Amino acid sequence: MFIGHFGAGFAGKKFSKSASLGTYFMAAQWIDLIWPILLLLGIEKVEIKTGISSVTPLDFTYYPFTHSLVGVLVWAILIGTIYYFIKKNYKTSIILGLLVLSHWFLDLLVHIPDLPILHGEGVKVGLGLWNSFAATLIVEGLIFTVGLYLYLKSSKAKNKTGNYSLLGLVIFLVAIYISNLIGPPPESAEAIGIVGNAQWLIILWAYWIDKNRESYD
Ligand SMILES: [Zn+2]
C-alpha cells in the first residue's frame, strides 16, 4: 500500500491539530520509511518476482523489524513516547502511535500472506487484496480520498502556497502510485532501497504545506 498510508496521515490532522502534517505523515508511513534503510543495510530482504500478485512484483521475504505486528507495536510505542517527552501532548502522542500501527493493518488488507506476526519465520498474514488490481485501486483510492477530505475540512490555506503546495503533493503522490502500478518492476532490492529513501522528501513537503495552512476545529 502506498497512498492509503498518506490518507491515514492526512486524517491525523482531523483528530489533533497540534502536530504538523509532516509528523502525521511520518508516523503513518514510518515502517516504510525505515524499510529502505534496512534493505540497503542488508538487514531486511526483498525479492523481485513478477506475477507474485496482480499489483506488485515484490516478494517480501524477510522484514520482521519493520513489518511484523510485534515490531510495529514497538515502533508505535516508541514514537508515541518520544513525541510525548518532546511535546508533552498526551492526545497527539496516542494518535501518532495509532498512526504507526495503522500502517500494519492497512498493509494487512492488501498484502498477500507475507506479514509476520512475531518474527521473520512463523505465521504470516495478509488478506490479499493485491490479487485484484481493481479492488486494490478502489480500496486504496477510497482511503486516500477520505483522509484528504478530512484534512481539507479541518485546515485552510493561509496563502496561495498553502493551496498549491497541497495540490502539488496530491498530484505527485498519485503520479508515483500510478507509475508503481503500471511501470516496469524495479531492477534490484538495492534500487528499491535507494528510491524508497526519497520518500523523506514527501515528509519535508508535508512540513512545508503545514507551515502555509492553518487548522481549526
Ligand atoms: Zn508497509
Residues whose N, C-alpha, C, O or C-beta is under 5 A from the ligand:
A	BS01	ZN	D32 D107
